Every structure is written in C-alpha cells, then in structure tokens.
C-alpha cells in the first residue's frame, strides 16, 4: 500500500517530514498550472504522478485536500485522507465563498499573496514558525495566486466513498464543519500536520489497518 501526499498551496514535502506512517509514503510535487486552468483539469494532469496499478491512498493537506478530492473523484484510491481541508464547497468558510463570487483575486498582483509573516503565524497557529517561514519564502507567488483563486471558486458537491477527515478546533483558515464526521484535535491549528504529526500518524495508521480493502 502506498500513500501519496499533496501539500497545501505551495507547501512542499517538508510538511510531511514528521509523519511516521506504516506504509510507503510518496510526496507529490506541485506542477505549474497552465493559463486559466481549473482545479479539476490540474488534478487530472497531476494524476500522472500516481502509479495506478498498485493499491494506493491519497492524502491532502489544506488546498492539497481539494486536489486530493478531485483526484479521488476520477481515480480509485482505497482511501482519501483530508487534513485541515474540505471535502465540499459548503465546508469552506463563508468569506472564501463570497470572495469567489467577486472574481477580484484574478486582477490582483501575485505580490499581494505574500502573507506578512506575523499574520501567517497568527492564522496558522503553529509552534514551528521557522519551518512555516522557510516554506512561505520558497513559495512561487504566481502558483499561490492561482491556488487561492481556485480555492475560493471551488464548487465540489459530491462526497467521497472512503474518506478520513482530520481537523483542529483552532484552525482559523478552514474551520471544521460536520464535526461528527471529522476527527477533531483539540487546540490543533492549520499547521497541525507538523505540530501534531505523531497523533495524526497514529490515527492514519489505525484507520488504514482497521479497514478491509477487499
């Protein structure tokens, strides 16, 4: 069994470094979106990074969870794992959905998507500020602009068949909804894939081992 991991926005594989999973883990690097490419078309191209002749699971973090959802709608993963993310449009914050209706993000300069570090520390609620800063410093702002715009206009409604959703009670970016269907980490912030890696790994390992994939 392989687990393919997709980070958030421009986040690279560093966000997965502290996970201790009992399965082969393969991070998927972002590819450059084409002009006016939709999230579903982007996911279709990204699917070429997945070896489909063996059983696999897709794990998505934040914006990567949206990509994981789009992939899972057209592929056949044994399970989809969403951390600090959303499965459908109604799970996105109302503010995001409102901004998406205005199309204002399309006219903004990519430079405006470089979040001030103090503000980033507040929204991500992380103890690992140096790692967050390093990831943000290495992020392609053109990619960030595209990803944020696709996030706010995302319109997925169908739910997935086999999905594990994990979120934190202190997530200020994508707060958890439908709590009865989500593993909630008390005090977990949006960067808890790093801050709470040991606990998240335990839940993922237990969930995978408890399900028959016959």
C-alpha positions as semicolon CSV with decimal commas, in nm:
position;residue;x (nm);y (nm);z (nm)
1;X;0,000;0,000;0,000
2;X;0,134;0,341;-0,095
3;X;0,022;0,680;0,036
4;X;0,059;0,977;-0,198
5;X;0,081;1,310;-0,017
6;X;-0,018;1,652;-0,152
7;X;0,078;1,961;0,049
8;X;-0,107;2,290;0,088
9;X;-0,083;2,581;-0,156
10;X;0,288;2,599;-0,240
11;X;0,395;2,386;0,055
12;X;0,649;2,120;-0,035
13;X;0,726;1,779;0,115
14;X;0,873;1,934;0,431
15;X;0,525;1,941;0,585
16;X;0,527;1,559;0,586
17;X;0,870;1,508;0,739
18;X;0,745;1,442;1,093
19;X;0,483;1,181;0,997
20;X;0,558;0,822;1,098
21;X;0,338;0,611;0,875
22;X;0,345;0,233;0,844
23;X;0,315;0,248;0,468
24;X;0,525;0,369;0,176
25;X;0,480;0,744;0,159
26;X;0,536;0,934;-0,166
27;X;0,501;1,315;-0,168
28;X;0,376;1,461;-0,496
29;X;0,546;1,781;-0,606
30;X;0,335;2,061;-0,746
31;X;0,339;2,122;-1,121
32;X;0,298;2,462;-1,285
33;X;-0,067;2,539;-1,367
34;X;-0,144;2,643;-1,722
35;X;-0,323;2,967;-1,805
36;X;-0,684;2,965;-1,681
37;X;-0,653;2,601;-1,574
38;X;-0,930;2,475;-1,346
39;X;-0,860;2,275;-1,034
40;X;-1,015;1,963;-1,188
41;X;-0,800;1,991;-1,501
42;X;-0,495;2,049;-1,286
43;X;-0,574;1,741;-1,079
44;X;-0,612;1,540;-1,399
45;X;-0,258;1,632;-1,503
46;X;-0,124;1,568;-1,153
47;X;-0,276;1,219;-1,159
48;X;0,007;1,114;-1,390
49;X;0,233;1,117;-1,082
50;X;0,035;0,829;-0,929
51;X;0,114;0,468;-1,015
52;X;-0,232;0,321;-1,053
53;X;-0,151;-0,048;-1,092
54;X;-0,093;-0,089;-0,718
55;X;-0,324;-0,008;-0,426
56;X;-0,282;0,346;-0,300
57;X;-0,424;0,613;-0,072
58;X;-0,427;0,988;-0,138
59;X;-0,355;1,229;0,147
60;X;-0,415;1,601;0,101
61;X;-0,333;1,893;0,330
62;X;-0,531;2,221;0,315
63;X;-0,551;2,319;-0,056
64;X;-0,393;1,982;-0,130
65;X;-0,707;1,827;0,016
66;X;-0,912;1,987;-0,259
67;X;-0,675;1,841;-0,515
68;X;-0,695;1,503;-0,340
69;X;-1,075;1,521;-0,356
70;X;-1,070;1,600;-0,729
71;X;-0,826;1,314;-0,790
72;X;-1,040;1,072;-0,592
73;X;-1,348;1,158;-0,797
74;X;-1,184;1,023;-1,113
75;X;-0,936;0,767;-0,976
76;X;-0,989;0,469;-0,749
77;X;-0,788;0,518;-0,428
78;X;-0,852;0,281;-0,141
79;X;-0,900;0,583;0,083
80;X;-0,874;0,962;0,073
81;X;-0,735;1,141;0,377
82;X;-0,803;1,513;0,420
83;X;-0,616;1,708;0,687
84;X;-0,704;2,071;0,767
85;X;-0,909;2,080;0,448
86;X;-1,257;2,048;0,299
87;X;-1,440;1,782;0,102
88;X;-1,715;2,001;-0,046
89;X;-1,775;2,371;-0,113
90;X;-2,018;2,419;0,181
91;X;-1,732;2,321;0,413
92;X;-1,529;2,623;0,302
93;X;-1,563;2,942;0,511
94;X;-1,842;3,174;0,400
95;X;-1,588;3,453;0,341
96;X;-1,399;3,238;0,091
97;X;-1,718;3,160;-0,099
98;X;-1,817;3,527;-0,106
99;X;-1,476;3,633;-0,239
100;X;-1,503;3,364;-0,504
101;X;-1,820;3,521;-0,640
102;X;-1,648;3,858;-0,689
103;X;-1,360;3,730;-0,906
104;X;-1,150;4,007;-0,752
105;X;-0,849;3,782;-0,692
106;X;-0,786;3,745;-1,065
107;X;-0,688;4,111;-1,101
108;X;-0,455;4,127;-0,802
109;X;-0,076;4,115;-0,833
110;X;0,088;3,790;-0,718
111;X;0,299;4,002;-0,480
112;X;-0,014;4,068;-0,273
113;X;-0,036;3,696;-0,194
114;X;0,286;3,709;0,006
115;X;0,131;3,695;0,352
116;X;0,318;3,901;0,615
117;X;0,494;3,655;0,842
118;X;0,336;3,782;1,163
119;X;-0,008;3,738;1,009
120;X;0,086;3,393;0,883
121;X;0,197;3,292;1,233
122;X;-0,139;3,402;1,370
123;X;-0,354;3,223;1,111
124;X;-0,151;2,901;1,108
125;X;-0,130;2,885;1,490
126;X;0,199;2,694;1,477
127;X;0,491;2,646;1,712
128;X;0,716;2,575;1,413
129;X;0,739;2,931;1,287
130;X;1,082;2,890;1,129
131;X;0,963;2,599;0,914
132;X;0,650;2,786;0,811
133;X;0,859;3,091;0,717
134;X;1,100;2,878;0,516
135;X;0,815;2,720;0,320
136;X;0,650;3,056;0,256
137;X;0,982;3,206;0,145
138;X;1,022;2,928;-0,114
139;X;0,665;2,951;-0,246
140;X;0,600;3,061;-0,604
141;X;0,358;3,353;-0,564
142;X;0,212;3,300;-0,912
143;X;0,118;2,950;-0,803
144;X;-0,022;3,085;-0,477
145;X;-0,242;3,332;-0,661
146;X;-0,376;3,057;-0,887
147;X;-0,432;2,820;-0,595
148;X;-0,610;3,077;-0,374
149;X;-0,839;3,173;-0,662
150;X;-0,922;2,808;-0,732
151;X;-0,985;2,755;-0,362
152;X;-1,248;3,029;-0,335
153;X;-1,430;2,930;-0,658
154;X;-1,417;2,555;-0,595
155;X;-1,766;2,416;-0,634
156;X;-1,745;2,048;-0,548
157;X;-2,063;1,896;-0,402
158;X;-2,028;1,513;-0,420
159;X;-1,885;1,340;-0,115
160;X;-1,625;1,066;-0,135
161;X;-1,680;0,698;-0,064
162;X;-1,390;0,618;0,169
163;X;-1,266;0,935;0,336
164;X;-1,089;1,016;0,661
165;X;-1,108;1,382;0,764
166;X;-0,887;1,531;1,033
167;X;-0,905;1,890;1,153
168;X;-0,818;2,109;1,451
169;X;-1,051;2,300;1,678
170;X;-0,827;2,609;1,647
171;X;-0,800;2,607;1,267
172;X;-0,856;2,970;1,163
173;X;-0,823;2,912;0,788
174;X;-1,055;2,617;0,719
175;X;-1,254;2,557;1,041
176;X;-1,404;2,210;1,074
177;X;-1,771;2,158;0,988
178;X;-1,988;1,847;1,029
179;X;-1,791;1,756;1,342
180;X;-1,948;1,414;1,372
181;X;-1,770;1,307;1,053
182;X;-1,429;1,456;1,139
183;X;-1,154;1,367;1,384
184;X;-1,110;1,691;1,578
185;X;-0,781;1,767;1,750
186;X;-0,843;1,994;2,045
187;X;-0,630;2,306;2,000
188;X;-0,500;2,196;1,661
189;X;-0,424;2,476;1,416
190;X;-0,393;2,483;1,039
191;X;-0,031;2,365;1,053
192;X;-0,103;2,065;1,272
193;X;0,026;1,822;1,007
194;X;0,359;1,938;1,153
195;X;0,267;2,034;1,510
196;X;0,060;1,721;1,579
197;X;0,234;1,481;1,340
198;X;0,267;1,196;1,591
199;X;-0,104;1,195;1,677
200;X;-0,210;1,232;1,315
201;X;0,017;0,945;1,215
202;X;-0,141;0,724;1,480
203;X;-0,494;0,793;1,357
204;X;-0,399;0,731;0,994
205;X;-0,217;0,406;1,073
206;X;-0,504;0,277;1,286
207;X;-0,768;0,372;1,031
208;X;-0,590;0,204;0,742
209;X;-0,520;-0,116;0,941
210;X;-0,882;-0,141;1,057
211;X;-1,039;-0,134;0,711
212;X;-1,062;-0,427;0,475
213;X;-0,975;-0,329;0,119
214;X;-1,101;-0,647;-0,039
